[in-house]
Amino acid sequence: MAGFIVRRLLQLLPTLLLASVLIFLVIHLAPGDPYSGLIDPRADPAKVEELRLRHCLDCPLPVRYWRWLSGAFRGDLGTSIRFRVPVAELIGDRLGPTLALGAASESIVLLAGIPFGILAAVRRGTWVDTLVTIVSLGALAIPAFFLGLLLLRWFSLGGLQILPSAGFTTPGTPLAGTALFLDAARHLILPATALGVTGIAGLMSHVRSAMLEVLQQDYLRTARAKGLPERVVIYKHALRNALIPVVTLLGLNLPALVGGAIITESIFQWPGIGRLTYTALLERDYPVLMALNVMFAVLTLVGSLLADIGYAVVDPRVRFE
Amino acid sequence: MPSWKRIVGIIAVAALQFGCVLATLSAPLPGEAAAQGTPGASGHARTRAEAPGGAERQDEPVDGGTLYLSMFSAPRGVFNPILMEDGYDANIVGLVFAGLLTRDERLELICDLCESYSVSPDQREVTFRLRKDVTWHDGHPFTARDVVFTFQAILHPDYPGVLTGDYAALRGVGAMLEQRAALDRAQAGGRISAREAAAQKHAAWQAWLDGDGRQAIRAVDDHTVVFAVDEPHAPLLQNLAIPLLPAHRFAGFPVGEMGQHPDTRRPVGTGPYRFVRYVPDQYVELVRHEAYHRGRPYIERIIYRIANQDVAIGQLLAGELDYVPLKPGDVVLVQGNPNIGLFTRPDLGYQYLGLNHRNPLFADRRVRQAILLSIDREGIVRHLLKGYGSLLESHFPRGHPYHDPEAIPTRRRDLAAAARLLAEAGWTGRDAEGYLVKDGRTFRFTLVYPSGNAVRTATAPLIQADLKAVGIRVDLQMVEFATLAEMVFGGRQPDAWLLGWGVGLDPDPGPVFDPESRWGRATGWRSDRSAALLRAGARLLDPAKRRPLYREWARLVAEELPVIFLYSQDQIEAVRLDRVRGLRPDARGSLWNIWELWIAPERR
C-alpha cells in the first residue's frame, strides 16, 4: 500500500508538469490580455504598452512559461496584474470560506444522499422509492440560484427572518474564536443548503442503483439464508460493496469542493474561489488563472489518488502490490 | 421500470435549467466597469425625487449611526487614486480621498482642497492656493508637498498606472513622453535592452525635474502650487482635480512598487471618511474623519457592502441596506414605498453601434444616416430601459453640461427617409430574399457585441430586426468582453460592434475620435474639420468661448456619424428615507453631501 502511494505520488509530478503546460497554452491562446479590457480613453496607450512590456506580455510563450515555472518552483506564484496583490494572498483569503461552504454542502449531499439511496433501493417499487426519487429529482431540477433566492425569501429577508442574508460574517463586527465560528456558521446555513440540496439526487441515484445491483448478488442470498438479520445484511454486506462507486464520485468531487460555486457565491456574497476564478478569467489575469488552474489540477490528481486508496479500504478484493 | 417517470424528470430538469440560463444572462456580470469608462462620473440636469413626502424632512441632524451602502461588484482593493482601474475601487476612493477641485450642482469645477485658484492671462499657468485647515487621516497636515508628490508620481517613469497621458500638456512633459514611447518601441523591437531603456528614461526624468519640471509643478510655499503648461490646454483642469496622495506616507518608497505599498490597500486620505478595513468580496468599513475640512460628518460609520443585484432590493426593503443602485426593470419593486426614495439622473455614459468605415458598406455618410434612422432607438429606451434613459444624437449625452438639444434635433425612426438615403447611395437592387443589392453585392455585415450589459445585449437582435426592415442583413455574434475589446481595439477591424463610452465632464472627447489613436483607428473615421475644431476647443479655457465650438463639433459628428449613437441610460438610486436624512440630491447624485447626512435616531 505505502509503495503504491509513493509510486503514484511520483507519477503525479510529470503529469502535473504536462497539465501546467496545457493550462498555460490554453490560457494564453485566448484572445486578449490583461489590458485589452481597459478601453477607457483616459488610459494612456503609451503607458499601457509600457506596462505590457513590463509584464512581458509580448514575450514568446516558452519564455513566459519558463518565467512562471521557475517562479512556481521557488514558491512564488506571482502578483495579480489587476488586483496588484500576491496571488497566494488572493487565493488564501478565499480558501477558508470556500472550503467551509464546500464541506458543508458536501456533508448535506452525503448525509441525505446515502440514506435516501439505501432506502429507495431496499424499498424498491414501493411508495417510499417513488417519494424519495421524486423529491430528490425535484431538488435536482431547482437551480441552486433559484433555491438560494427562495431560501432568502423564507428564512432571511422575508418569512422567518432568522438567518443573515449575505456574507461570511456580520459586517463591521470584528469577532474572534467561538463567536466568529458561530457567526460564520449562521451565515453558512443558507448557501450550503442551496448548494447541497441540488447534489442529493445524483448521489442518491448512484447509491440506489449500486445497492440494487448488489442486493441481487448470490452472496446476499447466502447471507440471508444463513439467517443473518436484515439489518446486518444491508449495512454490513450490501452497503460496503455498494459504496465503491460512491468513493470514486467523492474523490473526483474534490476539485469541485474547492473550485467554488460562482452562482451561489454571488447570491450569498460568499467570498469564494468561484467568483475569483470568474473575474480573473474575464480579465485574463494570467498569474491568478495559472495558480487557480494548477491548483485544480493538483486536486483532481489527489482526488483520484484518494479514490483509489478508498477502494482498498472499502473493497477487500482490491489490493495494491 | 416505468420510463415515463424518468422522462418527466428530464423535462423538468431541462425546463428549469433553461430558465436558469435566461435568468443568468439577465444578471449583470462583472468586467463591465472597465468598459464603462470614467468611473464614478455623475450626471447632470434635473434630478427628480419620486418618493412621496420628498427627501427633505425638517429635523435637526443627530450624531452617530451606521450607513449601509451597496455596490454590485467587489472592489479589487486597489484604493489608490492613481493606480485604481475600476469604478468599484473608485466608490471607496471617493469617500476616503479629496482632490484640489470638485464639482458644484451644475457640475462646474469648484475648489475642494484649495481656497481659490486662478488662471494666468496667457492661460499657461494655473495657481492653486491651498486650504490651511486640511489634515490627513493620520493627523499630518496637508500641504503643497502632497500635490507635487501626486503629480510627480504619475509622471515618474516607473509609475505602474495609466494616467500619465492626461498630463502631457504640462511643461516639458509631452517631449519626455514621446521619448519614452520611442524607447519602448526600441525595446519591443529588440534594439536596446530593458535596462538601457530604463536608464535613459531615468536620465530624462532627472533632467526634467531639474529643468522644465521645476516650472511645470511648482510649490511656491507650503500652501501655493503653480502648474505650468507648454500650450493652453483646457482638459488639464479636470485632470488636476484627481484625489491626492499623502507625500509623507509614500516618501522614499520606490514609485514602481507603489502597488505593493501598504497604503494602496489601507489608504490614508483627506476625505470625509477614514478607511478601517476591507474584507475581500464582503464589505468595506469606513469611519468618519473627525477633522474633515468641509465639516465633521454626522454619520459615524459606513459599511459599503458588496451585494448581489437581485438580492439587494430585498435587503433594501428589509432595512439591511440604505442605498442601492437600481436597474430600470426593478423600479416597480420599490415604487410607492414611502420609506424608499428614488433618485434618477442622466448618466454621462452612452451606448453606440461602432462601424468600420474602411468597409465600403459604411464609407458613405448617407448609409450611416440610414442605419441610424432605421433603428427604433425610442423603442429601446421605452421598453428595455422602461423610459429611464434618452436618445442620443451626438457625443454629449443629455446629462452633459455641453449637451445642446437645440443644436441637434432628435431623430426618430423614419424608414421612408432611410430607404431614400440608401437609394441615393446606390442601394437600389434587391436579392431573392428582399435584401438590398448594389453591384452584385448584398448589404450584409456581422455585428459583434459583448456579453455582460443586459440591456445592450438585448438591443442586438432588435437592431438586426430593424435593419432587416430596410433590407440590410445583419449577422449577430456575441463574444465575451475582453475578446470583443481585443477585436475592436486590437486591430482586427470587425464590421460593426456595440460598446459604450463614459464621457468626461470636459467637452474635449480626448482620443476617442482621433484617427491616430487606438480608439479612432477602430472606426477609421477621419475628418479634418473635426480635428481642427477639437484642437481649437482644447486651447480655450473660457466656457463661453468653448460652447459655440463644441456645438458646431457635436452637430458635425451628429451628421457624419463616426459611430451610430444609440442611447444613454439614466442612473437610478434608491435610498431609505426613514433612516437617511439630510439628503440634497442633485446632478452629483443622492449622497454627494455625505458628511451632512445623518441617520434618524428612532430608526437605528
Interface residues (C-beta under 8 A of the other chain):
Chain A: A30 P31 G32 D33 S36 G37 L38 I39 D40 P41 R42 A43 D44 P45 A46 K47 V48 E49 E50 L51 L53 R54 D58 T79 R82 F83 R84 V85 D93 R94 T130 T133 L137 G138 L140 A141 I142 P143 F145 F146 L149 L152 R153 S156 L157 G158 Q161 S165 A166 G167 F168 T169 P171 G172 I263 S266 I267 F268 Q269 W270 P271 G272 R275 L276 Y278 T279 L282 E283 R284
Chain B: K5 G9 A12 V13 A15 L16 Q17 G19 C20 A23 T24 L29 P30 G31 A34 A35 G37 T38 T66 A74 R76 G77 V78 L83 E85 Y159 P160 G161 V162 L163 T164 G165 D166 L177 R180 A181 D184 Q187 A188 A194 G259 Q260 T264 R265 V279 P280 D281 Q282 Y283 E285 R301 I303 R305 I306 A307 N308 D310 V311 G314 Q315 L317 A318 E320 E480 F481 A482 T483 A485 E486 M487 V488 F489 G490 L499 W501 G502 G504 P509 G510 P511 V512 S517 R518 W519
